[in-house]
Amino acid sequence: MTAFSKDIPYNDLPLLPPKQDLEIIAVLRKTITASRALSKLNGAITNLPNPSLFLDTIHLQEAKASSEIENIITTNDDLYQAVVADKKFDNPAAKEVISYKEALWYGLEHLEKKPYITTNLCIEIVQRIKQNTSGIRTTPGTTLSTSKGETIYTPPSGEAIIRDKLANLEKFLNEQSNLDPLIKMALMHYQFEAIHPFSDGNGRTGRILLLLYLKLEKLLDIPAIYLSEYIIKHKAAYYKKLRLVTEKEDWEGWVLYMLDMIETTAIKGLKRLEDIIFLMERMSTEVKDKLPNAYSKELIEILFRLPYTKRQHLIDEKLGTPKTVGNYLRDLEKEGFLKSVKVGKEKLYLNYKLMVILEKH
């Protein structure tokens, strides 16, 4: 095996699992606290009357953050308006974020039918992210560089070598082992990023795989968590820790980083979920009190499914005629529950208090 050089394709990228023992005290302790935080979040989500209610919003937030890591920036307003409005948006960033969310949904549905993470599934995910028919990288010359153009890593080159590395990753993921699944997840993420199998979309595909793996291992039945938010906040450390595995085989530092990401994100996710539920219950009581004719459990759920809603959503749920539901929304705005905004020819209604919770960092 040749020594690692950042300028030469890393065709000798070691296969998984690593030879060193990762179940050391610091890692095991962190695994316990991360698992506990994840378990609490899982319990809170599965105990909701409608566990899938907030999924659209949570997955769009994750898609937005994951895309932001790749410098694809959109605002929450642009994003949610693009999802809710009929108007076709020209905002390419919002389109990319929505493609990411659809790729995540595709992966989750795929796991329901075939509970395995495979090379083919990775290809199908990246094709949905990029909205094209791209496959495994075949052209040589791919390098990862700093913003100043300095090469920091050259991933393996040649389709056969890349497929071999992915086959090993697939085997490692789907085979039973004594390693804690959260440690396995950290190893998987490094390996996928180091293989860098696609010309574009590797980071976003790798982060979708994290959510799929949590579901696959039944650590989060409904993967309602935005891990990418943590990476944005600790972006320099993320790339540094990845590099230290490659250059110095510092697996311990990398695994601890990933476990902290899980723990911190799960704790924050639980707090956000509690804030949303509290707001939902309070709004429910106030709407029932002030607008008894408009109030229904279904109406409140629509207002919390996504921050923006429109008349058609209420019509689709059979909450009344177009005129009736239009009056409901107008009255909800008059009483200060919603704010209306014109998007194209449509009028959308924003649950602005929900948006405040989503935008808290």
N, C-alpha and C positions, 0 to 999 in steps of 0.2 A: 504494500500500500504506500503510495507516495504521500508526502506531507502536504497539508492543505496550503494552497496558494490562492489568494483572492482573484488573481488574474487568469487562472486556469480552470476549465469546467471541472466541478467537484464530482467526477464520476466515481470516486472512491468514497462517496458519502456512506458512512457505516449503516448497516441495516439495523432494524429494531428487533428485539429490545437492546438497549445499551448494555455493555458488559458490567458496568459498575453497579453496586448495590445502592438503590435509591431509597430504600425503606429505612432511612436513618431517623434519629429521634426528631430533629427539627421538621423534617418533611412529614413524618407521621402525625406529629402534633397539629401541624397546619392542615393536614388532611381531615383530621377529626373536626376542627372548628369550621372548615369550609363545608364539609358534609352536613354538619348540624345546621348551618345557615341555609343551605340549599333545601334541606328537609323541611325547615320551618316555612320557607317560601312555597314549597310544593304543597304542603298541608293547607296553607292559606288559600292557594288558588283552587285546589280540588274541593275545598269546603264551600266555595262560593255557590250561590243558588244557580248561577249561569257561568261556569268556569271559562267559557270561550268568549264571554262578552267583551273583554278588553284586549283580546288577542290582536285584532287588526291594528289597534293603536300601538300596542307594545312592539309588534313586529315592524311597523313602519318607523318607530323610533330607533329600533335596532338597525334597520336598513339605512336610516339617515346617518346614524353615527358611524356605521361600518363604511359607508361611502365617503364620509368626511375624512376618514383616515387616508383615503386615496385622493384627497383634495377635490372631491365632488361635493360641492357645498350647496345646500338649499335651505330655505327657512321652513319652519313648521307651517306657516301660513300658506306658502307656495305649495308645499307637499300635500297638505290635507285638502286644500282647494282643488288641486289637480286630481285627487282621488274622488272627491265628492261631486265636482261640477261636471256637466256634460261637455263643456267647452274643451276642445283639444288644446292642451298647453304646449307652448313652444319651448318651455323651460327644459333643456336637456338634462340638467341635474335632477330635477324632480322625476323625469322619465326613468333615469338610471336607478334612482332609489326605489321606484315602484317595481322595476324589473327585478331588483334584488329581493324585495319582499315576495314577489311571485315565485322566485327561485327557491326561497326558503319554504314557502307553502308546498311547492312541488316536492321538495325533499321530505318534508314531514308526511305528506300523503303517501309517498313511495315507501317509507318505513312501515306504514300501517300494513301494506301488502307484502313487502319483502323486508324483514328486519335485518338488513345487512348494509354496511357502507362499502361500496365497490368503486373501482376505477370508472366504470360506466356511469354510475350515479354522479360522480364528480364532474364528468364531461357534460352530462345533461344539465347539471346545475350551472356550470359556467356558460353554457349556451343560452340559458334563460337569463342570466345576468347580463350577458353581452348582446342578447337578441341576435345571435348569428349562429353559424354552424361550425364554429372553431372546435378543434380537437387538441390532442397532445401536440406540444411544440415540436416542430420538425426542422425549423431553420436554425442553424448555429448562430452564435454571436450574441446570445442573450446575456446581459450582465445587470447587476443591481448597483446603482450609483447613488452618491450623495447629490444634493441640490447643486453642488459645484461641479458635478460631472466626474468625481473621483470614484473609481470602481471599488466597491466594498465586498462584493461576492459574485462569483460566476457559478450558476447552478449546473447540475449535470446536463450533458448535451447528447443528443441522439435519441430518437424515439424508442428504440429497443431498450436502452439503458434506463430511460425515464419510466417505461412500462414495468421493467423489472423492479425498480425501487417502489413503484406504486403497488405492485403485486405483493411485495413484502409488507408494505403498510397495511394493505387490505387483510392479509393473513393475521398480522399482529392484532388488528382491531377486532376481528370476528372470532378469533380463537379464544377459548377459555384460558385464563392465566391467574396466578396468585396476586398479581399487581392490583392495587386499589384502582378502580376505574377513573378516579380523578387524576391520578398519576399517569395512567395510560392516555388520558385525554391530552395532558400537557405534552407527552412524548409525540403523540399523533400530530399536534399542531406544529411543533417544531419541524417534524419530518416532512410534512406536506409543504410548508413554506420553503424548506431547504431543497426539496425536489423541484419546486416551482414549475409544475408540469405544463402550464399554459402560457401563451404569449401575453395575455392580460387577464385580469380578474382572479389571480391567485389568492390575494389577501382576502377578498370578499368570499370566495369559495371556501377558503380555510376557516373563516369565522362562521359561515353557515354550518360547516361540519361540526364545530363545537356544539352548537345547539342540537344538531341531529344526534350527536353522540350522547348528550345528556338524556335525550328521550330514549335512545336505544338501550341505555343502561338503566332505564327507569329511575333516574335520579331526579328528573323533572318531567312529569307526565305531560304537562302542557308547557313547552319551553318558553315561558313568558318572562324573559330576562334580557336586558340589553348589556351584553358583555363588552361591546365595542366602546361604550361610554368610558369604561375604565382605561382602555388602551389609548383613547384620545388624551385622557388626563396624564397618562404615564407613557407617552409615545416614545420619548428618547430612551427610557429604560427598556421598553419592549424590544426595540431594535438592538440595543446594546446586549441584552440578555440572550437574544437569538444568536448574535454574533459570537458571544462567549462560549456558547455550546459548540459552534463550528470550530472556533480557533483554539479553545482550551478545554473542551469537553466538560464545561461547567454546567452539568445537568441540574445540580442541586439548586443553583440560583434561578435557573429557568423555571423549574417545577414550583419553587416557592412563589415566584412572581405569578404564575398561572393560578395557583391555589388562592393567593391573596385576591386575584381578580374575581374568582368565583365567590369567595366569602364576602368581599366588599359589595359586589354587585347584588348578591342575594339579599344582604341586609338592607341595602338601599331600595331594592325592588319591593321588599316587604313593606317598608315604610311608605313608599309611593302608593302601593296597593291599598294600604290602610287609609291614606289620605284621600284617595279616590272614593273608596267605599264610604268614608265618613261624609264626604261632600255629596255623594249620591243619596245617602239616607236623609241628610239635612234638606237637600233640594226636594226630595220626594215628599217630605213632611210639609214643606213650605208651599209647594205647588198644590198639594191636596187641600191645604188651608185656604190659599188665595184664589186658586182656579179649579174648584172641585169638578166643574164640567169637563175641563181639559184633561184632568189627571187620569192616568192609568199606569200600571206597572210597565206596560209595553212602551209607553211614551218616554218614561224616564230612561229605560234601557237604550232606546234609540239615541237619546241625548248624550249617552255615555259610551256608545260604541265607537264613535270618532268625535273629535272636538267640533267638527262642522256637520250640520245636517241640512236637509231641505224638505220641501213639501212632499216631494215624490216618495221619500223614505217613509213618511207617515201614511201615505196612500198605500204603498206596497204592503205595509203591516195591517192594512184594513182598519185604520183608526178613524176613518170618516171620509166624507166626500172631499174633493179638492177645496171647496169653499170652507168647510168645517175645519179641516186641518190647517188651512191658511190662517183662520182666525185663532186657532190654538197657538201657532207660532208667533203671530202678531201680539197676542196677549202675554205670552211668555217673555217677549222682548219688552213690552210695556211695564211688566212687573220687575224687570231687571235681571231675569234669569239668563237671557240670551242677548247677543248683539247681532244685528243683521249686516250683511256686506253684499254688494253687487259684484258678481263675477261673470263677465260677459253679459248675457241677458238674464242670467239666473240670480235669484236671491238666496244666499246661503245664510244659515244662522249658526253663530259661534257660541259654544258653551265655554265662555272665556275663563271661568274659574277652573275648569278642567285643564285648559291650556296652560294656565299658571303653574299647576302641579307638574305637568309634563315638562315644562321648561326649567323647573328647579334643578340646579346641579349640586 
